[in-house]
Amino acid sequence: MIETRGLRKTFQTRKRRQTTSVEAVKGVDLTVGQGEIFGFLGPNGAGKTTTLRMLATLLPPDGGQATVFGADLLKDPAAVRERIGYVAQSGGTDVALTAREELVVQARSYGIGKSEAVERAKAMIQAFDLTEYADRKSMTYSGGQRRRLDIALGVIHRPKCLFLDEPTVGLDPHSRAGLWREVRRLREEGMTVFVTTHYLEEADSLCDRIAIIDHGEIVAEGTPEDLKREISGDVVIVGLGGTVAKEGTTPGQAGTAQKALADQPFVRKVESPSEDSLRVYAENGATAIPLILRTLESAGIEPELVQLQRPSLDDVFLTKTGRTIAQG
């Protein structure tokens, strides 16, 4: 696993002959479990890459502590490097080499013997679906093909943990989905994968757990589902264009329905955004729907529409920071 406590990094910037300190990472605490895909979600400039580069021993922290699979980041960075693979956002392929050549070179750089390096390169080519073009120079590869090679280079020495910095930036949806499959396969083989991303869909669909970072600080951590449920539970949309039979109410009036639901123990909050609809916030929407229908039926209200709507990770980011992730 990976554990950090109070990890910090400050950069000095110079502008108009004045030096200014910028605290990029402000006391980050993280725990990453073995064999999980952990997502580090945040807008550009939030501190994701800086944190990742510190954990990969590419930047020295200015404060705090961290261990990576038992190796101390500050006291034994060489042991950390033995345990990890790292794939930068910009990649690291040599366009003048073929995939096979580069994989062998990468394996040899970790002290692996020549014959074993050749065998591992062959295995990586098959595992990452590179066979068709393994002996072509990588300058001819598509973005998705080159990214798969990047990851193969990052794991050829069989690390315990793989760090991926924005792995799908610039990829088309098909290539992105293919890369997700490869990451899930690595997790299934027991590898821990630490992914930075600013794509909400990627964090939601790919990651077992996520931490949201903003301005160098962790603002939320948990599974995507738990984080979304934490902010408001589920939302049930109720359309009231149907028949309303009691107390002289008429279609389009939400007051009776809102009053009937407001005091129910399974309801957190009820809002009426229009005269003919309600938003009912509940801990568990699937469980709440039949109770909502029963309550409305008792009040003589027959809804036209009942729809479950779940919060998104952007809703989580908005709640925690006051803005959407797209607004940075």
LOVO-27001 format. One record per residue (C-alpha): residue number from 0; residue in one letter; x, y, z. Coordinates in steps of 0.02 Angstrom, whole numbers, plus 32768, in hexadecimal, padded with zeros to 4 digits. Example, Ala and Ser with C-alpha at 12.3 -4.5 7.8 and 13.67 -1.06 7.14 Angstrom:
- 0_A_8267_7F1F_8186
- 1_S_82AC_7FCB_8165
This chain:
- 0_M_8000_8000_8000
- 1_I_802D_80B7_7FF9
- 2_E_8021_8127_8092
- 3_T_8046_81E1_809B
- 4_R_803A_8257_8130
- 5_G_804A_8312_811D
- 6_L_80A0_830A_8074
- 7_R_80CF_83BA_803A
- 8_K_8126_840D_7FA7
- 9_T_814A_84C6_7F8A
- 10_F_8190_8512_7EEB
- 11_Q_81EA_85B8_7ED8
- 12_T_81B3_8620_7E44
- 13_R_8206_86BF_7E08
- 14_K_81A6_874A_7DB2
- 15_R_81DF_87FC_7D96
- 16_R_8278_87E1_7E04
- 17_Q_820C_87A7_7E94
- 18_T_8211_86F7_7EDA
- 19_T_816C_86AD_7F12
- 20_S_814B_860A_7F6C
- 21_V_80BE_859D_7F28
- 22_E_8085_850D_7F97
- 23_A_8051_848B_7F17
- 24_V_802C_83FF_7F92
- 25_K_7FEF_842B_8041
- 26_G_7FFC_839C_80BC
- 27_V_7FB1_830C_8058
- 28_D_7F7A_8271_80BA
- 29_L_7F53_81D7_8052
- 30_T_7F3F_811C_806B
- 31_V_7F3B_80AC_7FD2
- 32_G_7F11_7FF4_7FE8
- 33_Q_7F6C_7F65_7F94
- 34_G_7F1E_7F2A_7EF2
- 35_E_7EA9_7FBD_7ED5
- 36_I_7E99_8042_7E4E
- 37_F_7EA8_80E6_7EAC
- 38_G_7E76_8184_7E52
- 39_F_7EBD_8230_7E78
- 40_L_7E3B_82A7_7E31
- 41_G_7E4A_8362_7E1E
- 42_P_7E55_83F2_7DA2
- 43_N_7EF7_8421_7D4C
- 44_G_7F6D_8474_7DC7
- 45_A_7F1D_8424_7E61
- 46_G_7FBC_83C8_7E96
- 47_K_7F9C_831C_7E4B
- 48_T_803B_830A_7DE4
- 49_T_80A8_8359_7E6B
- 50_T_806A_82DA_7EEA
- 51_L_8084_824C_7E6E
- 52_R_8134_8284_7E45
- 53_M_8160_828A_7EFD
- 54_L_811E_81D9_7F18
- 55_A_8182_81A0_7E81
- 56_T_8221_81ED_7ECC
- 57_L_8230_826A_7E3D
- 58_L_8215_8300_7EB1
- 59_P_8252_830D_7F65
- 60_P_81C7_833C_7FE0
- 61_D_81E0_83D7_804A
- 62_G_8187_8386_80DC
- 63_G_8121_82F2_8116
- 64_Q_813B_8237_810C
- 65_A_810F_81AD_8091
- 66_T_812A_80F3_807B
- 67_V_810F_808C_7FDE
- 68_F_80FA_7FD2_8001
- 69_G_8163_7FE2_809D
- 70_A_81EE_804C_8051
- 71_D_8208_80F9_809C
- 72_L_81FF_8181_8018
- 73_L_8280_81F0_806C
- 74_K_82F5_8170_80B9
- 75_D_82FA_80EE_802F
- 76_P_82C3_8135_7F87
- 77_A_8322_80AD_7F29
- 78_A_82B4_8028_7F7B
- 79_V_821A_808B_7F4A
- 80_R_8254_808E_7E94
- 81_E_8268_7FD1_7E96
- 82_R_81B2_7FBD_7EC8
- 83_I_8160_8035_7E4E
- 84_G_8141_8056_7D97
- 85_Y_8123_8107_7D59
- 86_V_80D1_8146_7CB9
- 87_A_80DA_8201_7CA0
- 88_Q_804F_8264_7C4C
- 89_S_80C2_828B_7BBA
- 90_G_80F7_81D4_7BA8
- 91_G_81A7_8198_7B91
- 92_T_81B2_8134_7AF2
- 93_D_8248_8145_7A7D
- 94_V_81FD_8164_79D1
- 95_A_829A_811F_797D
- 96_L_8284_8072_79CB
- 97_T_8205_7FE9_79B4
- 98_A_8198_7FB1_7A45
- 99_R_81F9_7F0F_7A53
- 100_E_82A2_7F68_7A55
- 101_E_826A_7FE6_7AD6
- 102_L_821E_7F64_7B49
- 103_V_82C0_7F00_7B48
- 104_V_8326_7F9D_7B6D
- 105_Q_82B0_7FCB_7BFC
- 106_A_82BC_7F1E_7C48
- 107_R_837A_7F1F_7C3A
- 108_S_8381_7FC7_7C92
- 109_Y_8337_7F70_7D2B
- 110_G_83C3_7EF1_7D2C
- 111_I_8361_7E67_7CD7
- 112_G_83CA_7DEE_7C6F
- 113_K_83C1_7DF5_7BB1
- 114_S_8362_7D52_7B94
- 115_E_82E6_7D79_7C1F
- 116_A_82D0_7E2B_7BDC
- 117_V_82A4_7DE5_7B30
- 118_E_8224_7D6F_7B7E
- 119_R_81D6_7DF9_7BE6
- 120_A_81CB_7E6A_7B4D
- 121_K_8172_7DE0_7AF0
- 122_A_80F8_7DC9_7B80
- 123_M_80D6_7E85_7B89
- 124_I_80B7_7E8F_7ACE
- 125_Q_8033_7E08_7ADD
- 126_A_7FE6_7E4A_7B7D
- 127_F_7FD2_7EFC_7B3B
- 128_D_7F99_7EC9_7A8C
- 129_L_8034_7F0E_7A35
- 130_T_805B_7E76_79C9
- 131_E_8021_7EBE_7922
- 132_Y_809A_7F50_7928
- 133_A_811D_7F1B_79A9
- 134_D_81A9_7F22_7929
- 135_R_817B_7FCB_78E0
- 136_K_81C9_806A_7923
- 137_S_8157_80BB_79A3
- 138_M_8152_815E_7941
- 139_T_80D1_8105_78D3
- 140_Y_805D_80DA_7965
- 141_S_7FB6_8129_798C
- 142_G_7F9C_8181_7A33
- 143_G_7F46_80EA_7A7F
- 144_Q_7FCC_8072_7A41
- 145_R_8057_80DE_7A85
- 146_R_7FFF_80EE_7B2D
- 147_R_7FF1_8031_7B3C
- 148_L_80AB_8026_7B1A
- 149_D_80CA_80AB_7BA1
- 150_I_8070_803E_7C21
- 151_A_80C8_7FA0_7BE6
- 152_L_816F_7FFA_7C02
- 153_G_8133_802C_7CAF
- 154_V_810C_7F7A_7CE7
- 155_I_818D_7F0E_7C8E
- 156_H_81F4_7F01_7D2F
- 157_R_8157_7EC3_7D8B
- 158_P_8140_7F4E_7E0B
- 159_K_80C9_7F43_7E9E
- 160_C_807E_7FEC_7E73
- 161_L_8066_804D_7DD1
- 162_F_8056_810B_7DCE
- 163_L_7FF7_814E_7D37
- 164_D_7FF3_820B_7D1C
- 165_E_7F5B_823F_7CB4
- 166_P_7F67_819E_7C4D
- 167_T_7ED9_81C3_7BD2
- 168_V_7EF4_827B_7BA9
- 169_G_7EE0_8296_7AEF
- 170_L_7E9C_81E7_7ACC
- 171_D_7DFA_81C7_7A6D
- 172_P_7D6D_816C_7AC9
- 173_H_7D98_80C3_7A7B
- 174_S_7E4F_80CF_7AAD
- 175_R_7E1F_810C_7B5A
- 176_A_7DAC_8077_7B76
- 177_G_7E36_8002_7B3D
- 178_L_7EB1_804E_7BB7
- 179_W_7E34_803B_7C44
- 180_R_7E29_7F81_7C1C
- 181_E_7EE6_7F72_7C2A
- 182_V_7EE8_7FCC_7CD2
- 183_R_7E5F_7F5C_7D15
- 184_R_7EC0_7EC3_7CDC
- 185_L_7F59_7EFD_7D3C
- 186_R_7EED_7F13_7DD7
- 187_E_7EA6_7E63_7DC0
- 188_E_7F59_7E22_7DBD
- 189_G_7F76_7E71_7E68
- 190_M_7FCA_7F14_7E39
- 191_T_7FA0_7FB7_7E92
- 192_V_7F7E_8043_7E15
- 193_F_7F84_80FB_7E46
- 194_V_7F33_8168_7DBE
- 195_T_7F2B_8225_7DB3
- 196_T_7E9F_826A_7D49
- 197_H_7E30_8300_7D2F
- 198_Y_7DAE_829A_7CD1
- 199_L_7D14_827C_7D3E
- 200_E_7CDA_81E6_7CD8
- 201_E_7D85_8195_7CE7
- 202_A_7D8A_81A8_7DA4
- 203_D_7CD7_816A_7DB5
- 204_S_7CE3_80D4_7D40
- 205_L_7D95_809A_7D5B
- 206_C_7DC6_80B9_7E0F
- 207_D_7D9E_8053_7EAA
- 208_R_7DBE_80EB_7F19
- 209_I_7DE9_81A0_7EF6
- 210_A_7E2E_8237_7F4E
- 211_I_7DFC_82E4_7F10
- 212_I_7E86_8366_7F1C
- 213_D_7E6F_8422_7F09
- 214_H_7EF3_84A9_7F1F
- 215_G_7F6B_8427_7F67
- 216_E_7EF4_83E3_7FEC
- 217_I_7E89_8346_7FF6
- 218_V_7DD3_837B_8001
- 219_A_7D80_82CF_7FF6
- 220_E_7DB0_8217_7FF3
- 221_G_7D4E_8176_7FDE
- 222_T_7CFB_8108_7F5C
- 223_P_7CA4_8169_7ECF
- 224_E_7BFB_8128_7F09
- 225_D_7C19_8155_7FC0
- 226_L_7C52_8205_7F94
- 227_K_7BBB_8223_7F26
- 228_R_7B44_81DF_7FA9
- 229_E_7B98_8244_8032
- 230_I_7B69_82ED_7FE9
- 231_S_7AAF_82D0_7FD6
- 232_G_7A86_8217_7FC9
- 233_D_7A20_81F2_7F2E
- 234_V_79A5_8265_7ED8
- 235_V_78F9_822B_7EA2
- 236_I_78A4_8299_7E22
- 237_V_77E5_8297_7E32
- 238_G_777B_82DE_7DA5
- 239_L_76CD_8314_7DE0
- 240_G_766D_8329_7D3F
- 241_G_75F7_8299_7D6C
- 242_T_7553_8294_7DCB
- 243_V_754A_82E1_7E78
- 244_A_74AB_82A9_7ECD
- 245_K_74A6_82EA_7F7F
- 246_E_7486_8391_7FD3
- 247_G_7457_83E7_7F32
- 248_T_7508_83EB_7EEF
- 249_T_7522_83EF_7E34
- 250_P_75A8_83AE_7DBD
- 251_G_7644_841B_7DBF
- 252_Q_763C_8443_7E79
- 253_A_76CF_8400_7EDE
- 254_G_76A5_8445_7F8A
- 255_T_763E_83B0_7FC4
- 256_A_76BF_8332_7F87
- 257_Q_774E_8392_7FD5
- 258_K_76F5_839C_807C
- 259_A_76CC_82E2_8078
- 260_L_7781_82B1_805B
- 261_A_77DE_8332_80C4
- 262_D_77C7_82DB_816C
- 263_Q_77E9_822A_8132
- 264_P_787F_81D9_8189
- 265_F_78CA_819A_80E4
- 266_V_78CF_824B_809A
- 267_R_7960_82C2_80B8
- 268_K_7918_8356_805D
- 269_V_7891_8382_7FDF
- 270_E_789D_840E_7F60
- 271_S_781D_844C_7EE3
- 272_P_787A_8497_7E50
- 273_S_77D5_84B1_7DF2
- 274_E_771A_84A6_7E0E
- 275_D_7712_83F6_7DC7
- 276_S_77B0_83A1_7E06
- 277_L_780F_8373_7EA4
- 278_R_78C2_8345_7ECC
- 279_V_78C4_82CA_7F5D
- 280_Y_796D_82AC_7FB0
- 281_A_797C_8201_8003
- 282_E_7A07_8194_8049
- 283_N_79E0_8107_7FD0
- 284_G_7978_8135_7F39
- 285_A_794E_8083_7F05
- 286_T_7906_805F_7FB1
- 287_A_78AF_8108_7FBC
- 288_I_784F_80FE_7F18
- 289_P_77C8_8082_7F51
- 290_L_77B6_80E2_7FF5
- 291_I_77A2_8185_7F94
- 292_L_771C_8137_7F27
- 293_R_76C1_80F2_7FBF
- 294_T_76C7_819A_8018
- 295_L_7686_81F8_7F7F
- 296_E_75FD_8177_7F65
- 297_S_75C3_8191_8018
- 298_A_75B9_824C_7FF2
- 299_G_7554_8229_7F57
- 300_I_75DF_8257_7EDF
- 301_E_7609_81F1_7E45
- 302_P_76B2_822B_7DFF
- 303_E_76D1_822B_7D45
- 304_L_778C_8208_7D57
- 305_V_77FF_81C0_7DDB
- 306_Q_78B7_81BD_7DAC
- 307_L_7954_8194_7E0E
- 308_Q_79E5_820C_7DF3
- 309_R_7A8D_81F4_7E45
- 310_P_7B07_8281_7E6E
- 311_S_7BA6_828B_7E06
- 312_L_7C5B_82A4_7E3C
- 313_D_7C4C_8354_7DF8
- 314_D_7BC1_836F_7E79
- 315_V_7C3B_8331_7EFE
- 316_F_7CC2_83A9_7EC1
- 317_L_7C44_8438_7EBB
- 318_T_7C0B_8414_7F6D
- 319_K_7CBC_840A_7FB0
- 320_T_7D09_849E_7F53
- 321_G_7C7A_850E_7F19
- 322_R_7C9F_84F6_7E60
- 323_T_7C9D_846D_7DDC
- 324_I_7D3C_8411_7DAB
- 325_A_7D31_845E_7CFD
- 326_Q_7D3E_850B_7D4A
- 327_G_7DE4_84D9_7D98
